Amino acid sequence: MTTVTEATGGAPVRTVRPRGGISRSIRDSLVVAQRNLIRMLRIPEVVIFGLIQPIMFVVLFTYVFGGSINVPGAPVGDAQAYHEFLMAGIFAQTVTFATAGAGAGIADDMHKGLIDRFRSLPMSRGAVLTGRTLADLVQTALTLVVLAVVALLIGWRTHENLAEVLAGFALLLLLGYAFSWIGALIGLTVRTPEAATSGGLIWLFPLTFISNAFVPVNGMPAFLQHVAEWNPFSATVAAARLLFGNTIAGVPRSVTGAWPMEHPVVASVIWSVLIIVVFRTLAVRKYRSATA
C-alpha cells in the first residue's frame, strides 16, 4: 500500500492508494478463507458428519460388497486386492462429494444477504468465492487424512515411495478443488441451501458410478466403457491408483484405448485445470450478476 501527498487548497492531504489487483485479490481471498474456517470450527458437527459419510462408504464397500466383487486377475474372494482397487475410488468420491457442501454454503450466504454485504466492501469480486473454495479445500484435506488412516486400519497399503503417494493425494485434492467451483456455481444459481445440496449431489452419482472407481470398466456395456474412460473422475482415480501402486495386473489400464486412461496423471491435471478455468469464470460472472 503506497501513500502519496496531494495539494488541495494549499493544504497537503495524505491519500492511500490501494494495492494492485493480484495482491489485493490474494489478500482478500485469504481473509474470506479464514472467516469460513473459523465458522467451520464453531460448527464442528458439520466437519464430523463430513467425516462419517466417507468412513461409512469404506466400511460398506469393504465388508458388505467386497466379498461379492472379484477383481480380474486376483484370486476369488481376495479382499486385499479389492481394498487396493477400491480406495482410490473412495478417496476421489470423497473429494467430489464436498461439492454439495460448497454449494450449500454459498447458497446460505446468498440467502442471508451476506454476499450483498461483501459486495459493499472494497474487496476483490472473486475473493468471496475463492476464499470459500480454499476453506473447503482445507476441510477436504482433513477428511482425506482421516480416511487414509481408516483405510490403513482395514488393510489398504501403498507400494510406491512417499513422493508418489503424496502426488496421488495432491491430484485428488486438485480434483476436489476443481469440483468445488462447480458447487459454487450451483450455489449461486439456486435460491435455497436445500436446493444447492440436492443440486450438488444429483449429478455426482452418475459421474462417480459410471467410472472405474468401484468396479473394473471391462464389465460394463460397450457404450458405458467409453463414457467411463473419458470421465474426468476416472482419470483421477486411475492416476491415484498408479501413484499409490494399487494397479492390479488383471485389470487393463484402458479397455477402449482412451487417451486419458493411457496417460492418467497428465489427463487428471488437464481435466482439473480445465474445470477450474471454466467454472471459476462462470461462477465469478454469476456472482456479479446474481448479487447486483
C-alpha positions as CSV (number, residue, x, y, z in Angstrom):
1,M,0.0,0.0,0.0
2,T,1.5,3.3,-1.0
3,T,0.9,6.8,0.3
4,V,1.0,10.0,-1.8
5,T,0.6,13.7,-0.9
6,E,-1.6,16.0,-2.9
7,A,-2.2,19.7,-2.6
8,T,-5.8,20.8,-2.0
9,G,-6.2,24.5,-1.4
10,G,-2.6,24.7,-0.2
11,A,-3.0,22.0,2.5
12,P,-1.3,18.7,2.0
13,V,-3.7,15.7,2.1
14,R,-2.5,12.1,2.5
15,T,-4.3,9.6,0.4
16,V,-4.0,5.9,0.3
17,R,-3.6,4.1,-3.0
18,P,-4.9,0.5,-2.9
19,R,-2.7,-2.4,-3.7
20,G,-2.5,-3.9,-7.1
21,G,-5.2,-6.3,-8.4
22,I,-3.4,-9.6,-7.9
23,S,-2.0,-8.9,-4.4
24,R,-5.3,-7.5,-3.3
25,S,-7.2,-10.5,-4.6
26,I,-4.9,-12.9,-2.8
27,R,-5.2,-11.0,0.5
28,D,-9.0,-10.7,0.3
29,S,-9.3,-14.4,-0.6
30,L,-7.2,-15.5,2.4
31,V,-9.3,-13.3,4.7
32,V,-12.5,-14.8,3.4
33,A,-11.0,-18.3,3.7
34,Q,-10.1,-17.6,7.3
35,R,-13.6,-16.4,8.0
36,N,-15.0,-19.7,6.6
37,L,-12.5,-21.9,8.5
38,I,-13.4,-20.1,11.8
39,R,-17.1,-20.7,11.0
40,M,-16.4,-24.4,10.5
41,L,-14.6,-24.6,13.8
42,R,-17.6,-23.1,15.5
43,I,-19.9,-25.6,13.9
44,P,-17.9,-28.8,14.5
45,E,-20.9,-31.1,13.7
46,V,-20.6,-30.2,10.0
47,V,-17.0,-31.4,10.0
48,I,-17.8,-34.5,12.0
49,F,-20.7,-35.5,9.6
50,G,-18.4,-34.8,6.7
51,L,-16.0,-37.4,8.1
52,I,-18.6,-40.0,8.9
53,Q,-20.0,-40.4,5.4
54,P,-16.8,-41.5,3.6
55,I,-15.9,-43.8,6.5
56,M,-19.3,-45.5,6.1
57,F,-18.6,-45.9,2.4
58,V,-15.3,-47.6,3.1
59,V,-16.8,-50.0,5.6
60,L,-19.8,-50.8,3.4
61,F,-17.8,-51.4,0.2
62,T,-15.1,-53.4,2.1
63,Y,-17.2,-55.6,4.3
64,V,-20.6,-55.8,2.6
65,F,-19.8,-55.6,-1.1
66,G,-16.1,-56.5,-1.1
67,G,-16.7,-60.3,-0.8
68,S,-19.0,-60.3,-3.8
69,I,-16.8,-58.3,-6.2
70,N,-14.0,-60.1,-7.8
71,V,-11.1,-58.1,-9.3
72,P,-9.9,-59.7,-12.6
73,G,-6.5,-61.3,-12.1
74,A,-6.9,-61.7,-8.4
75,P,-7.9,-64.9,-6.6
76,V,-11.7,-65.2,-6.0
77,G,-12.6,-63.6,-2.7
78,D,-9.2,-61.8,-2.3
79,A,-10.3,-59.0,0.0
80,Q,-6.8,-57.3,-0.1
81,A,-6.9,-56.9,-3.9
82,Y,-10.3,-55.2,-3.7
83,H,-9.1,-53.0,-0.9
84,E,-6.3,-51.7,-3.0
85,F,-8.6,-51.3,-6.1
86,L,-11.3,-49.6,-4.1
87,M,-9.5,-46.9,-2.0
88,A,-8.5,-44.6,-4.8
89,G,-12.2,-44.5,-5.9
90,I,-13.4,-43.8,-2.4
91,F,-10.8,-41.0,-2.0
92,A,-12.0,-39.5,-5.3
93,Q,-15.6,-39.8,-4.4
94,T,-15.0,-38.1,-1.0
95,V,-13.3,-35.0,-2.5
96,T,-16.0,-34.6,-5.2
97,F,-18.9,-35.0,-2.8
98,A,-17.6,-32.0,-1.0
99,T,-19.1,-30.1,-3.9
100,A,-22.5,-30.2,-2.3
101,G,-21.2,-28.6,0.9
102,A,-19.5,-25.8,-1.1
103,G,-22.7,-25.0,-3.0
104,A,-24.9,-25.1,0.1
105,G,-22.6,-22.8,2.0
106,I,-22.6,-20.2,-0.8
107,A,-26.4,-20.5,-1.2
108,D,-26.8,-20.0,2.6
109,D,-24.6,-16.8,2.4
110,M,-26.7,-15.6,-0.5
111,H,-30.0,-16.4,1.3
112,K,-28.9,-14.5,4.4
113,G,-27.7,-11.5,2.4
114,L,-24.1,-11.9,3.5
115,I,-22.9,-11.8,-0.1
116,D,-24.5,-8.4,-0.6
117,R,-22.6,-7.1,2.4
118,F,-19.4,-8.4,0.9
119,R,-20.2,-6.5,-2.3
120,S,-20.4,-3.3,-0.3
121,L,-16.8,-3.7,0.9
122,P,-13.8,-2.5,-1.2
123,M,-12.6,-6.1,-2.0
124,S,-11.9,-8.2,-5.0
125,R,-15.1,-9.6,-6.6
126,G,-13.7,-13.1,-7.0
127,A,-12.3,-13.2,-3.4
128,V,-15.6,-14.3,-1.8
129,L,-15.8,-17.4,-4.0
130,T,-12.1,-18.1,-4.0
131,G,-11.9,-17.9,-0.2
132,R,-14.9,-20.2,0.2
133,T,-13.4,-22.8,-2.1
134,L,-10.0,-22.6,-0.3
135,A,-11.7,-23.2,3.0
136,D,-13.5,-26.2,1.6
137,L,-10.1,-27.5,0.3
138,V,-8.7,-27.4,3.8
139,Q,-11.7,-29.3,5.1
140,T,-11.4,-31.9,2.3
141,A,-7.7,-32.4,3.1
142,L,-8.6,-33.1,6.7
143,T,-11.2,-35.6,5.6
144,L,-8.7,-37.3,3.3
145,V,-6.2,-37.7,6.2
146,V,-8.8,-39.3,8.5
147,L,-10.0,-41.5,5.6
148,A,-6.4,-42.6,4.8
149,V,-5.9,-43.7,8.4
150,V,-9.2,-45.7,8.4
151,A,-8.1,-47.3,5.1
152,L,-4.8,-48.3,6.6
153,L,-6.6,-49.9,9.5
154,I,-8.7,-52.1,7.3
155,G,-5.7,-53.3,5.3
156,W,-5.1,-50.8,2.5
157,R,-1.5,-50.4,1.6
158,T,0.6,-48.3,-0.9
159,H,3.5,-49.7,-2.8
160,E,5.3,-46.6,-4.1
161,N,7.6,-44.1,-2.5
162,L,6.3,-41.2,-0.3
163,A,6.7,-38.6,-3.0
164,E,4.4,-40.5,-5.5
165,V,1.9,-41.2,-2.8
166,L,1.7,-37.5,-1.8
167,A,1.4,-36.7,-5.5
168,G,-1.6,-39.0,-5.7
169,F,-3.3,-37.2,-2.9
170,A,-2.4,-33.8,-4.5
171,L,-4.2,-34.9,-7.6
172,L,-7.2,-35.9,-5.6
173,L,-7.2,-32.5,-3.8
174,L,-6.9,-30.7,-7.2
175,L,-9.9,-32.6,-8.4
176,G,-11.8,-31.7,-5.3
177,Y,-10.9,-28.0,-5.7
178,A,-12.0,-28.1,-9.3
179,F,-15.3,-29.6,-8.4
180,S,-15.9,-27.0,-5.6
181,W,-16.1,-24.4,-8.3
182,I,-19.0,-26.3,-9.9
183,G,-20.6,-26.3,-6.4
184,A,-20.0,-22.6,-6.2
185,L,-21.8,-22.0,-9.5
186,I,-24.7,-24.2,-8.3
187,G,-24.9,-22.3,-5.0
188,L,-25.2,-19.0,-6.9
189,T,-27.8,-20.3,-9.3
190,V,-30.3,-21.8,-6.9
191,R,-32.4,-19.9,-4.3
192,T,-32.1,-22.0,-1.2
193,P,-29.3,-24.1,0.6
194,E,-31.5,-27.2,0.4
195,A,-31.7,-26.9,-3.4
196,A,-28.0,-26.4,-3.5
197,T,-27.4,-29.6,-1.6
198,S,-29.7,-31.6,-3.8
199,G,-28.4,-30.0,-7.0
200,G,-24.8,-30.6,-5.9
201,L,-25.4,-34.3,-5.3
202,I,-27.8,-35.5,-8.0
203,W,-25.3,-35.2,-10.9
204,L,-22.4,-36.7,-8.8
205,F,-23.9,-40.1,-8.6
206,P,-23.8,-41.0,-12.3
207,L,-20.4,-39.3,-12.6
208,T,-18.9,-41.4,-9.8
209,F,-20.6,-44.7,-10.5
210,I,-20.1,-44.6,-14.3
211,S,-16.4,-44.7,-13.8
212,N,-13.6,-47.0,-12.8
213,A,-13.9,-46.2,-9.1
214,F,-15.7,-49.2,-7.7
215,V,-15.7,-51.9,-10.4
216,P,-13.5,-52.5,-13.5
217,V,-14.7,-50.8,-16.6
218,N,-14.4,-54.0,-18.7
219,G,-17.5,-55.4,-17.1
220,M,-19.7,-52.5,-18.4
221,P,-21.7,-52.3,-21.6
222,A,-19.6,-51.1,-24.6
223,F,-21.1,-47.6,-24.7
224,L,-20.6,-47.1,-21.0
225,Q,-17.0,-48.1,-21.3
226,H,-16.3,-45.1,-23.5
227,V,-18.2,-42.8,-21.1
228,A,-16.3,-44.1,-18.1
229,E,-12.9,-43.9,-19.6
230,W,-13.4,-40.3,-20.8
231,N,-14.8,-39.3,-17.4
232,P,-12.6,-36.7,-15.6
233,F,-13.3,-38.6,-12.4
234,S,-12.0,-41.8,-13.8
235,A,-8.7,-40.1,-14.9
236,T,-8.0,-39.0,-11.3
237,V,-8.9,-42.4,-9.9
238,A,-6.6,-44.1,-12.4
239,A,-3.8,-41.6,-11.7
240,A,-4.2,-42.2,-7.9
241,R,-4.0,-45.9,-8.3
242,L,-0.9,-45.6,-10.4
243,L,0.8,-43.3,-7.9
244,F,-0.2,-45.4,-4.9
245,G,1.0,-48.6,-6.6
246,N,-2.5,-50.1,-6.4
247,T,-2.9,-51.2,-10.0
248,I,-4.0,-54.8,-10.5
249,A,-2.3,-56.9,-13.1
250,G,-5.5,-58.4,-14.3
251,V,-7.3,-55.0,-14.8
252,P,-6.2,-53.3,-18.0
253,R,-5.4,-49.6,-17.9
254,S,-7.8,-49.0,-20.8
255,V,-10.4,-51.2,-22.5
256,T,-11.3,-48.8,-25.3
257,G,-7.8,-47.3,-25.8
258,A,-8.9,-43.9,-24.4
259,W,-6.1,-41.4,-24.1
260,P,-7.0,-40.3,-20.5
261,M,-6.6,-43.9,-19.3
262,E,-3.3,-44.4,-21.1
263,H,-1.9,-41.2,-19.6
264,P,-3.9,-40.8,-16.4
265,V,-1.6,-38.4,-14.4
266,V,-1.4,-35.9,-17.3
267,A,-5.1,-36.3,-18.1
268,S,-6.1,-35.7,-14.4
269,V,-4.2,-32.4,-14.3
270,I,-5.6,-31.3,-17.6
271,W,-9.2,-32.1,-16.7
272,S,-8.9,-30.4,-13.2
273,V,-7.3,-27.3,-14.5
274,L,-9.8,-27.0,-17.4
275,I,-12.7,-27.4,-14.9
276,I,-11.2,-24.7,-12.7
277,V,-10.8,-22.2,-15.5
278,V,-14.2,-22.8,-17.0
279,F,-16.3,-22.9,-13.8
280,R,-14.4,-20.2,-11.9
281,T,-15.1,-17.9,-14.8
282,L,-18.8,-18.8,-14.9
283,A,-19.1,-18.6,-11.1
284,V,-17.5,-15.2,-10.8
285,R,-19.7,-13.9,-13.7
286,K,-22.8,-15.3,-12.0
287,Y,-21.7,-13.8,-8.7
288,R,-21.6,-10.4,-10.2
289,S,-25.0,-10.6,-11.8
290,A,-26.8,-12.6,-9.0
291,T,-25.9,-10.0,-6.4
292,A,-26.1,-6.9,-8.4
